[in-house]
């Protein structure tokens, strides 16, 4: 199955997210061993993008929701367990649990 975003085929999950958001993930997540100057510049750029695109958080949420919906079984590794029957009724003995 191919993931197509804005008419382009995404080669990886990271590329799919970057195409859907229109920005590289490193801008938001940072990169390993970045200097304080690089971090400050990255955060300034991110603030500018958020200021120019007030709907950006909503777009991010929509992309995340679509990814979860499409890949929920793999993301959550959901396994249904068989129903467990109680072995017997427990009697109430009164008192308060400590």
GILIN-V835504 format. One record per residue. N is the residue number from 1. OMEGA is omega as a letter, one per 30 degrees, with the letter a starting at -180 (* if undefined). Layout:
BEGIN
n;omega
N;OMEGA
N;OMEGA
END
This chain:
BEGIN
n;omega
1;a
2;l
3;a
4;l
5;l
6;l
7;l
8;l
9;l
10;a
11;a
12;l
13;l
14;l
15;l
16;a
17;l
18;l
19;a
20;a
21;a
22;l
23;l
24;l
25;a
26;l
27;a
28;a
29;a
30;l
31;a
32;l
33;l
34;l
35;l
36;l
37;l
38;l
39;a
40;l
41;l
42;l
43;l
44;l
45;l
46;l
47;l
48;l
49;l
50;l
51;a
52;a
53;a
54;l
55;a
56;l
57;l
58;l
59;l
60;l
61;l
62;l
63;l
64;l
65;l
66;l
67;l
68;a
69;a
70;a
71;a
72;a
73;a
74;a
75;a
76;l
77;a
78;l
79;l
80;l
81;l
82;l
83;a
84;l
85;l
86;a
87;l
88;l
89;l
90;l
91;l
92;a
93;l
94;l
95;a
96;l
97;a
98;*
END
